[in-house]
Amino acid sequence: MIKKTLFVGAILSSLAFTSVDYRNYNENYRETVNTLEDLQEWIVQDIQNGQVNQMIGETYLENIDQCLSRLEDLQLRNK
């Protein structure tokens, strides 16, 4: 689970520091949101399977919710 989280974090970091091609902005936005939503599902499954401590998993989920909210705010500003 931690490896999944670190991997997604690395992907999101690389997206933040690369030049933005605005022709693909919406596609990149959608892919980022899909990845974060997938990560949420994995974390919920890991909590249910006992692979992740519930409090830690809930913290991950809260942080992902905050990221999704910020992405949505950015998307609304760029329309």
PyMOL commands that place a pseudoatom at each C-alpha (Angstrom):
pseudoatom trace, name=CA, resn=MET, resi=1, chain=A, elem=C, hetatm=0, pos=[0.000, 0.000, 0.000]
pseudoatom trace, name=CA, resn=ILE, resi=2, chain=A, elem=C, hetatm=0, pos=[2.725, 2.449, 0.927]
pseudoatom trace, name=CA, resn=LYS, resi=3, chain=A, elem=C, hetatm=0, pos=[4.442, 1.704, -2.383]
pseudoatom trace, name=CA, resn=LYS, resi=4, chain=A, elem=C, hetatm=0, pos=[1.201, 2.555, -4.225]
pseudoatom trace, name=CA, resn=THR, resi=5, chain=A, elem=C, hetatm=0, pos=[0.928, 5.825, -2.318]
pseudoatom trace, name=CA, resn=LEU, resi=6, chain=A, elem=C, hetatm=0, pos=[4.540, 6.771, -2.984]
pseudoatom trace, name=CA, resn=PHE, resi=7, chain=A, elem=C, hetatm=0, pos=[4.184, 5.857, -6.650]
pseudoatom trace, name=CA, resn=VAL, resi=8, chain=A, elem=C, hetatm=0, pos=[1.094, 8.026, -7.086]
pseudoatom trace, name=CA, resn=GLY, resi=9, chain=A, elem=C, hetatm=0, pos=[2.782, 10.830, -5.149]
pseudoatom trace, name=CA, resn=ALA, resi=10, chain=A, elem=C, hetatm=0, pos=[5.745, 10.659, -7.500]
pseudoatom trace, name=CA, resn=ILE, resi=11, chain=A, elem=C, hetatm=0, pos=[3.463, 10.795, -10.528]
pseudoatom trace, name=CA, resn=LEU, resi=12, chain=A, elem=C, hetatm=0, pos=[1.566, 13.791, -9.185]
pseudoatom trace, name=CA, resn=SER, resi=13, chain=A, elem=C, hetatm=0, pos=[4.823, 15.557, -8.339]
pseudoatom trace, name=CA, resn=SER, resi=14, chain=A, elem=C, hetatm=0, pos=[6.147, 14.995, -11.821]
pseudoatom trace, name=CA, resn=LEU, resi=15, chain=A, elem=C, hetatm=0, pos=[2.942, 16.425, -13.273]
pseudoatom trace, name=CA, resn=ALA, resi=16, chain=A, elem=C, hetatm=0, pos=[3.312, 19.515, -11.104]
pseudoatom trace, name=CA, resn=PHE, resi=17, chain=A, elem=C, hetatm=0, pos=[6.851, 20.235, -12.301]
pseudoatom trace, name=CA, resn=THR, resi=18, chain=A, elem=C, hetatm=0, pos=[6.489, 19.531, -16.001]
pseudoatom trace, name=CA, resn=SER, resi=19, chain=A, elem=C, hetatm=0, pos=[5.475, 22.105, -18.546]
pseudoatom trace, name=CA, resn=VAL, resi=20, chain=A, elem=C, hetatm=0, pos=[1.758, 22.204, -19.183]
pseudoatom trace, name=CA, resn=ASP, resi=21, chain=A, elem=C, hetatm=0, pos=[0.458, 21.492, -22.639]
pseudoatom trace, name=CA, resn=TYR, resi=22, chain=A, elem=C, hetatm=0, pos=[-2.935, 23.170, -22.440]
pseudoatom trace, name=CA, resn=ARG, resi=23, chain=A, elem=C, hetatm=0, pos=[-4.239, 21.135, -25.352]
pseudoatom trace, name=CA, resn=ASN, resi=24, chain=A, elem=C, hetatm=0, pos=[-4.003, 18.086, -23.091]
pseudoatom trace, name=CA, resn=TYR, resi=25, chain=A, elem=C, hetatm=0, pos=[-4.910, 19.879, -19.868]
pseudoatom trace, name=CA, resn=ASN, resi=26, chain=A, elem=C, hetatm=0, pos=[-8.402, 18.365, -19.595]
pseudoatom trace, name=CA, resn=GLU, resi=27, chain=A, elem=C, hetatm=0, pos=[-7.099, 14.893, -20.374]
pseudoatom trace, name=CA, resn=ASN, resi=28, chain=A, elem=C, hetatm=0, pos=[-4.350, 15.226, -17.770]
pseudoatom trace, name=CA, resn=TYR, resi=29, chain=A, elem=C, hetatm=0, pos=[-6.833, 16.580, -15.250]
pseudoatom trace, name=CA, resn=ARG, resi=30, chain=A, elem=C, hetatm=0, pos=[-9.215, 13.650, -15.816]
pseudoatom trace, name=CA, resn=GLU, resi=31, chain=A, elem=C, hetatm=0, pos=[-6.401, 11.085, -15.579]
pseudoatom trace, name=CA, resn=THR, resi=32, chain=A, elem=C, hetatm=0, pos=[-5.152, 12.625, -12.338]
pseudoatom trace, name=CA, resn=VAL, resi=33, chain=A, elem=C, hetatm=0, pos=[-8.650, 12.566, -10.830]
pseudoatom trace, name=CA, resn=ASN, resi=34, chain=A, elem=C, hetatm=0, pos=[-9.156, 8.950, -11.961]
pseudoatom trace, name=CA, resn=THR, resi=35, chain=A, elem=C, hetatm=0, pos=[-5.842, 7.920, -10.399]
pseudoatom trace, name=CA, resn=LEU, resi=36, chain=A, elem=C, hetatm=0, pos=[-6.714, 9.556, -7.080]
pseudoatom trace, name=CA, resn=GLU, resi=37, chain=A, elem=C, hetatm=0, pos=[-10.152, 7.943, -7.093]
pseudoatom trace, name=CA, resn=ASP, resi=38, chain=A, elem=C, hetatm=0, pos=[-8.553, 4.548, -7.778]
pseudoatom trace, name=CA, resn=LEU, resi=39, chain=A, elem=C, hetatm=0, pos=[-6.170, 5.150, -4.901]
pseudoatom trace, name=CA, resn=GLN, resi=40, chain=A, elem=C, hetatm=0, pos=[-9.151, 5.866, -2.626]
pseudoatom trace, name=CA, resn=GLU, resi=41, chain=A, elem=C, hetatm=0, pos=[-10.682, 2.516, -3.575]
pseudoatom trace, name=CA, resn=TRP, resi=42, chain=A, elem=C, hetatm=0, pos=[-7.414, 0.677, -2.901]
pseudoatom trace, name=CA, resn=ILE, resi=43, chain=A, elem=C, hetatm=0, pos=[-7.073, 2.308, 0.505]
pseudoatom trace, name=CA, resn=VAL, resi=44, chain=A, elem=C, hetatm=0, pos=[-10.644, 1.378, 1.464]
pseudoatom trace, name=CA, resn=GLN, resi=45, chain=A, elem=C, hetatm=0, pos=[-9.951, -2.227, 0.433]
pseudoatom trace, name=CA, resn=ASP, resi=46, chain=A, elem=C, hetatm=0, pos=[-6.687, -2.245, 2.383]
pseudoatom trace, name=CA, resn=ILE, resi=47, chain=A, elem=C, hetatm=0, pos=[-8.493, -0.950, 5.486]
pseudoatom trace, name=CA, resn=GLN, resi=48, chain=A, elem=C, hetatm=0, pos=[-11.205, -3.603, 5.128]
pseudoatom trace, name=CA, resn=ASN, resi=49, chain=A, elem=C, hetatm=0, pos=[-8.568, -6.335, 4.670]
pseudoatom trace, name=CA, resn=GLY, resi=50, chain=A, elem=C, hetatm=0, pos=[-6.619, -5.139, 7.700]
pseudoatom trace, name=CA, resn=GLN, resi=51, chain=A, elem=C, hetatm=0, pos=[-3.540, -4.284, 5.634]
pseudoatom trace, name=CA, resn=VAL, resi=52, chain=A, elem=C, hetatm=0, pos=[-3.683, -0.621, 6.669]
pseudoatom trace, name=CA, resn=ASN, resi=53, chain=A, elem=C, hetatm=0, pos=[-4.477, 0.727, 10.120]
pseudoatom trace, name=CA, resn=GLN, resi=54, chain=A, elem=C, hetatm=0, pos=[-7.924, 2.343, 10.026]
pseudoatom trace, name=CA, resn=MET, resi=55, chain=A, elem=C, hetatm=0, pos=[-6.772, 5.705, 11.435]
pseudoatom trace, name=CA, resn=ILE, resi=56, chain=A, elem=C, hetatm=0, pos=[-3.882, 5.910, 8.977]
pseudoatom trace, name=CA, resn=GLY, resi=57, chain=A, elem=C, hetatm=0, pos=[-6.132, 4.879, 6.090]
pseudoatom trace, name=CA, resn=GLU, resi=58, chain=A, elem=C, hetatm=0, pos=[-8.699, 7.510, 7.013]
pseudoatom trace, name=CA, resn=THR, resi=59, chain=A, elem=C, hetatm=0, pos=[-5.942, 10.121, 7.082]
pseudoatom trace, name=CA, resn=TYR, resi=60, chain=A, elem=C, hetatm=0, pos=[-4.896, 9.046, 3.578]
pseudoatom trace, name=CA, resn=LEU, resi=61, chain=A, elem=C, hetatm=0, pos=[-8.512, 9.291, 2.421]
pseudoatom trace, name=CA, resn=GLU, resi=62, chain=A, elem=C, hetatm=0, pos=[-8.911, 12.780, 3.911]
pseudoatom trace, name=CA, resn=ASN, resi=63, chain=A, elem=C, hetatm=0, pos=[-5.726, 13.939, 2.178]
pseudoatom trace, name=CA, resn=ILE, resi=64, chain=A, elem=C, hetatm=0, pos=[-6.853, 12.521, -1.148]
pseudoatom trace, name=CA, resn=ASP, resi=65, chain=A, elem=C, hetatm=0, pos=[-10.238, 14.249, -0.721]
pseudoatom trace, name=CA, resn=GLN, resi=66, chain=A, elem=C, hetatm=0, pos=[-8.385, 17.531, -0.174]
pseudoatom trace, name=CA, resn=CYS, resi=67, chain=A, elem=C, hetatm=0, pos=[-6.310, 16.943, -3.316]
pseudoatom trace, name=CA, resn=LEU, resi=68, chain=A, elem=C, hetatm=0, pos=[-9.436, 16.203, -5.351]
pseudoatom trace, name=CA, resn=SER, resi=69, chain=A, elem=C, hetatm=0, pos=[-11.110, 19.328, -4.011]
pseudoatom trace, name=CA, resn=ARG, resi=70, chain=A, elem=C, hetatm=0, pos=[-8.108, 21.475, -4.929]
pseudoatom trace, name=CA, resn=LEU, resi=71, chain=A, elem=C, hetatm=0, pos=[-7.978, 19.950, -8.393]
pseudoatom trace, name=CA, resn=GLU, resi=72, chain=A, elem=C, hetatm=0, pos=[-11.660, 20.717, -8.861]
pseudoatom trace, name=CA, resn=ASP, resi=73, chain=A, elem=C, hetatm=0, pos=[-11.065, 24.325, -7.775]
pseudoatom trace, name=CA, resn=LEU, resi=74, chain=A, elem=C, hetatm=0, pos=[-8.223, 24.632, -10.288]
pseudoatom trace, name=CA, resn=GLN, resi=75, chain=A, elem=C, hetatm=0, pos=[-10.369, 23.151, -13.032]
pseudoatom trace, name=CA, resn=LEU, resi=76, chain=A, elem=C, hetatm=0, pos=[-13.148, 25.648, -12.341]
pseudoatom trace, name=CA, resn=ARG, resi=77, chain=A, elem=C, hetatm=0, pos=[-10.682, 28.564, -12.450]
pseudoatom trace, name=CA, resn=ASN, resi=78, chain=A, elem=C, hetatm=0, pos=[-9.243, 27.424, -15.778]
pseudoatom trace, name=CA, resn=LYS, resi=79, chain=A, elem=C, hetatm=0, pos=[-12.590, 27.221, -17.570]
for i in range(1, 79): cmd.bond("trace and resi %d" % i, "trace and resi %d" % (i + 1))
show_as sticks, trace
zoom trace
